[in-house]
Structure formats: structure tokens, C-alpha cells
């Protein structure tokens, strides 16, 4: 049985400029540069999301990072803040991870809000199945975000 920690609530993190040029809210599909203002704002929001769900900090080895029209999708491998593989010890997924029921993967769907920066629409920590395949339809997000 695979366990997922899915955060469906809007978790706000006002860490981006409201300027559409930096939030990506007026741009077509593009790969997000994780070192750009847009990328840093989304990654900070994702890190706060993981910390809220797992009770410990994390950083990301980005696998796919795309944005379009105020939406963004991040798929990444979780790492400890020092860059080592993420350790689930002491988290809600500790038992699942010890038994192979949680991966080191993080996936998140984000929406740019002109007033509050980027917010988590939904996410999964430790996903062992492609939970994001229904996110485009469920959240009316651009389907091209989720392509490879």
C-alpha cells in the first residue's frame, strides 16, 4: 500500500513580487529557471509546504519545473538542507518510508496570486504514483505543465 501525503489546502507563502514579469503570470509555457526570482519564489513556497507537512526543512533536486499563465508545476527529489537524501525519520511518513511506501519525490502545483505571490494549490510528498495526472482537469491548470 503506497502512502501519500497530499496537501490539498491552499498554503500561502507571500514570497514573490506581484509584478507579472517576475511571477510568470502573463507568460506562456516555459521552463522555470530555479535561480530566477520566479523560481526562487516558487521553491521557497514549496519548501514551506514540505516543512509544514513533514515538520522539517528540505531542498530540491529539480527534475521538471514549468510555468504558464500564472501556474507552475514542480517535480523534484527531496533533499535534506545539507544536500543529502531526504530522511523521513521523525516525520509523518517515517514508517511508510521505512517500508518502501514513500519515495523521495515532491510534486506541487502552484498558482500566482497578484497580491500574495505563489501559493500551493496541491502537492504530494513521497508520491509513489503519478498523482499529478488528474491535476490539470481537477484544478483547471494548463495541461502542458505536466508533460515531460
N, C-alpha and C positions, 0 to 999 in steps of 0.2 A: 504494500500500500504506500503510495507516494504522498507525502505531506507537503502542503504548500502554505506559505504564509502570504496571504493575499490582502493587500490593503486597498479596500475599495473606497475609503473615505477620502475626501479632499484634505490633504495635508499641506497647509500653506507654509511657504518659506519665502518671504519677501526679500529676495536676494538678487533681483535683476532690475535693470533700468526699464522704465516704461516706454522708452524710445523704441519704436518698431524696428529700427535699423539694428539694434542690438539684441532684441528679443527674438527676431526672426518671424514676427507675427505677420509681416507683409511679404514674405519670401516664398518662392516655390520650393519644391523638394530639393534639399541639399544635404550633404554630409556635414555634420557639425564638427568644427574644429574644437577639440576639448580645451585648448588653450585660449580660445576667444572669450570675450565677455559672455556671449550666449552660452557657450559650452561650460564655462565655469559656473554660471548661474544655475544651469540645469544639474550639473554634477553636485553642487552644494545642496540643492533641493533633494537629490537622490540620496546623498549621504545622510541628510537629516531624516529621510524616510527610513533608511536601514537602521539608523540609531534608534529611532522611535519603535521600530518593530522588534529589533534584536537586543536593544539595551546596551549596545556597544558600537563604537565607530568602525567605519570601513572606508576603503577607497576602491577604485575600479580599474580593471584592465579592460578597456573598451573593446568590444567586438563589433558592434554596429551602433551608430549614433546618427540619426537622421531627424530633420525637421522640415516642416512645411506648413505655411499658413497658420502660424501660432500653435502648432502641435509639435511634439518631439517624442521620439522613441529611443530608448537606451537599452541595449543588451550588453552586459558586461560580466566578467568574472569578478567575484568579490575577493578583496584582499584585506588583510589587517592593515592598520595605518602605516606600519613599517614596510609594507610591500610583500610580506609573506602570505601564503594562502590563508584565507579566512578560517578562523577557528570558531566553531559553533558552541564550544564549551561555555556554559553559563547562560545560554540563550534559550528561547522557547523551542528552538529546533535542535537542541543538543542531542536528544535521544534519537530523533529521526535521522540526523546526520550520522550518528554512530552506527546506525543500522542500514545505511545506504539510501535513506528516504529523503535526503535533501542534497541538492547539488550546491556548487559554489556560485551559481548563476543568479544574477539580478536582472530583472526586466522591469521597465517602467514606462508608462505613458504619461506625458506631461502636457499641460496647457498653459499658454502665456496669458496672463491677465494684465491688462494695461495698468492697473492700479497696484497690484501686489506681486508682480514678477511671475515666475514659473511656479506652478502648483502640480502636485501629483494627482492624476486622475485615478489611476490604479497601478498596482505594481505586484510583483511576486519576488520574494526572497527564497532561494533554494529550489526554484522550479525544476521539476524532473520531467515535465511535459510542456509542450508549446502552448501555454495558457493564453498567449497573446493573439492566437489565431482568430479569436472572436472579438477582439477589442475594437477593430475598425467599425464593425457593424454596431456593436453594443454602445459605443461612445461617440458614434458619428465622426470618427477620426479618419484622415486620409489613408486609404488602404496601402498606398505606395510606401508609407513609413515602415511597414513591416516586411517588405521584400528584402532579398539578400543583396 
